[in-house]
Amino acid sequence: MKKLTKHPNARKKRVPVVFTEDWVGLIDYLMQKTGATSRAEVIRHGIELLDWVNFHLEKGYNIVAIKEEGSGNGKVKKTSSIGMLGMPRTHRLPQVHADLVKVGNKN
């Protein structure tokens, strides 16, 4: 993972980014859900998470989400995972995005 400066007086650079209304809506929703104080904070946290995921995937880890649910037979663990599936390094970010979408759509 890239070591980032979080010092308040660190030099900053403005990066113009354009989002569709759907993406702005998602950013605003995440801002509300996470307690972020700005859209930029949501985007920074998203980039930090993607960096963390990519770092661990490059080291051969799988990223796994586990949810315990009660059922008539006791507790059941549901899992969803993100893995590279042998994708070449140049295709890692699109693959991570595709896996996030796939995992997010599982029921």
HUSULHU-V827928 format. One record per pair of residues at least 4 apart in sequence whose C-alpha atoms are under 7 Angstrom apart, sorted by sequence separation. I is the first residue (numbers start at 1). GAP is how many residues later the second one is. If there is no record, write none. Layout:
i->(I I)
gap->(GAP GAP)
This chain:
i->(19 20 21 22 23 24 25 26 27 28 29 30 31 32 37 38 39 40 41 42 43 44 45 46 47 48 49 50 51 52 53 54 55 56 57 70 71 87 88 91 92 93 94 95 96 97 98 99 100 101 102 5 19 31 36 56 57 70 71 87 31 36 69 70 31 68 69 31 68 69 68 67 68 28 31 66 67 84 27 30 66 67 66 65 66 27 64 65 64 65 64 82 63 64 82 62 63 62 63 62 80 57 57 1 1 1)
gap->(4 4 4 4 4 4 4 4 4 4 4 4 4 4 4 4 4 4 4 4 4 4 4 4 4 4 4 4 4 4 4 4 4 4 4 4 4 4 4 4 4 4 4 4 4 4 4 4 4 4 4 5 5 5 5 5 5 5 5 5 6 6 6 6 7 7 7 8 8 8 9 10 10 11 11 11 11 11 12 12 12 12 13 14 14 15 15 15 16 16 17 17 18 18 18 19 19 20 20 21 23 26 27 50 51 54)
